[in-house]
Amino acid sequence: MAKLYFYYSAMNAGKTTTLLQSAHNYRERGMRTLILTPQLDHRHGPGVVASRIGLRSRGHAFARGDDLLALVRADLAAHGALHCVLVDEAQFLTRAQVWQLTEVVDVLRIPVLAYGLRTDFRAELFEGSQYLLAWADELSEIKTICHSGKKATMVVRVDEHGRAVTTGPQVEIGGNERYVSVSRAEYKRITAGEGRIELAQPPLPLAPE
């Protein structure tokens, strides 16, 4: 039976790596997949889904106003049987788009695997994550570790000096140079101005396809 799955975590827990591995597993068994990725995250090029360890795949970039149910129907009409839809950076989905994904599952009987952050740098739910948490059939946390050694559950936005940024727009695309995953206790300490984070080295460039 098809289901809507939401795999959530803090930053740099390997969400995209897990998505790409799942897509590979389907394809290895002769099954066709469709990867969806938001247009606003174009760090690796339009429609490119790439992980920090160098895995990448071509996806279909969607905008906030796009109807994802209609998009999947069009893909079926053009290419035939579809066995799984995978959504990268699912926190950027709108409420309407999450509902459309439930229709992909309930009407088209195609499983949907959505991967995304749960909360933003202000410890508030993203719109997409809020409704995935409410409507998904199955929820699964992908775990990662804070520099303190505890489980990381929160995300801090930092400036070039490693100091927490506590104001600004919810969406500001960035990687290790801008966001750090921390435990709740570290989040409280750092956002209260009681410390700074030693920024990681920039990631190595991705290998060419």
Summary of the structure (lengths in Angstrom):
residues: 209
radius of gyration: 17.4
end to end distance: 35.1
largest distance: 56.2
contacts: 652
relative contact order: 0.19
helix: 28%
strand: 24%
